[in-house]
């Protein structure tokens, strides 16, 4: 016999948890970009990669990020606050993941 109420509770909790993690991470990236600290990832070679960014494309992306940072109308204090908010969002996302792991792991130990 399937306990459908428990199934629905787990489904809703999973959707809410995933939404919190993804939203916090996305907001963190947005706030870092607003604060002038656009994350630029160096190109990497992967086997069977769908898209590989060349070093020239990475350099152009870094140049565009620097140009956008110069055009930013925010004051230094607002930029600093946005960066702090971005890192706080990353922290919230990490804490949500750790809490999810905490909820899962004791179940295997009879807790």
C-alpha positions in Angstrom: 0.0 0.0 0.0 1.4 3.4 -1.0 1.1 6.3 1.5 0.1 9.0 -1.0 0.1 11.8 1.5 3.7 11.1 2.4 4.5 10.9 -1.4 2.9 14.3 -1.9 4.8 15.8 1.1 8.1 14.5 -0.3 7.3 15.8 -3.8 6.4 19.3 -2.5 9.4 19.4 -0.2 11.7 18.4 -3.1 10.3 21.0 -5.4 10.5 23.8 -2.8 14.1 22.8 -1.9 15.2 22.7 -5.5 13.6 26.0 -6.2 15.3 27.6 -3.2 18.7 26.3 -4.2 18.4 27.3 -7.8 16.8 30.7 -7.1 19.4 31.6 -4.5 22.3 30.6 -6.8 20.8 32.6 -9.7 20.2 35.6 -7.6 23.7 35.4 -6.3 25.1 35.4 -9.8 23.0 38.3 -10.7 24.1 40.3 -7.7 27.7 39.6 -8.4 27.3 40.8 -11.9 25.5 44.0 -10.7 28.4 44.5 -8.3 30.9 44.4 -11.1 32.4 40.9 -10.3 31.1 39.0 -13.3 32.4 35.4 -13.0 34.4 34.5 -16.1 35.4 30.9 -16.3 38.5 29.9 -18.2 38.0 27.6 -21.2 38.2 23.9 -20.6 38.5 21.0 -22.9 36.1 18.2 -22.4 35.6 15.0 -24.4 32.3 14.9 -26.2 31.6 18.5 -25.2 28.7 20.2 -26.9 30.4 23.6 -26.9 34.0 24.4 -26.2 34.9 28.1 -25.7 38.1 29.1 -27.3 40.7 31.3 -25.5 39.8 34.1 -27.9 36.1 33.9 -27.0 37.0 33.8 -23.3 39.1 37.0 -23.7 36.2 38.7 -25.5 33.8 37.7 -22.7 36.2 39.1 -20.1 36.6 42.3 -22.1 32.8 42.7 -22.3 32.5 42.1 -18.6 35.1 44.8 -17.9 33.3 47.2 -20.2 29.9 46.5 -18.5 31.5 47.1 -15.1 32.8 50.5 -16.2 29.3 51.5 -17.4 27.7 50.4 -14.1 25.7 53.4 -12.6 25.9 52.2 -9.0 28.0 53.8 -6.4 30.8 51.9 -4.7 28.7 51.3 -1.6 25.9 49.9 -3.7 28.3 47.6 -5.6 29.8 46.4 -2.4 26.3 45.7 -1.0 25.4 43.8 -4.1 28.6 41.6 -3.9 27.9 40.9 -0.2 24.3 40.0 -1.1 25.6 37.7 -3.9 27.9 35.8 -1.6 25.1 35.6 1.0 22.9 34.0 -1.6 25.6 31.5 -2.4 25.8 30.7 1.3 22.1 30.3 1.5 22.2 27.9 -1.4 24.9 25.9 0.2 23.1 25.8 3.5 20.0 24.5 1.8 22.0 21.7 0.2 23.6 20.8 3.5 20.3 20.8 5.3 18.9 18.5 2.6 21.8 16.1 3.1 21.3 16.3 6.9 17.6 15.3 6.4 18.6 12.4 4.2 21.6 10.9 6.0 20.0 10.1 9.4 17.3 8.1 7.7 19.9 5.5 6.8 21.0 5.1 10.4 17.6 4.4 11.9 17.1 8.1 13.0 
